[in-house]
């Protein structure tokens, strides 16, 4: 992840980058998120649809005002009830791996945990692996939701393959 060179207060970050997509605030620095590719976009949409079918409202790429010194923009998260414009508490977040960002994702998961997020996942769409954060990234088969229900990993990958097939057919 690229970073802007100077130390910024959260107010300075909001003024300079708050309205731009692809930037997060990490400990006084503006950090550039990797640009998502088509596979990332497809998986992000599929995950939001599956969360909706499970009864959750979800969104992605919004400001999570987790702490004053760390404000990420999760790829996908269950949105909390209430009127706050920017959530300060989340129960589930999903990051979709882009490029070689294992170190950054491990740090991000650790920060999510410290911010009180109980369900933290990383999806690798290329390798078709789901990782759950349990003090480290641990491969898992399914997406466990805060209400105790599961979304089968096999169903997620099947949906992704179907979307890829449809996209190929459309472009041919």
Helices and strands as residue ranges (DSSP letters): E 2-3, H 10-17, E 23-26, E 29-32, H 38-53, E 58-59, E 70-71, E 76-78, E 92-96, H 102-114, E 119-124, E 129-133, E 137-140, E 142-144, E 150-152, H 153-171
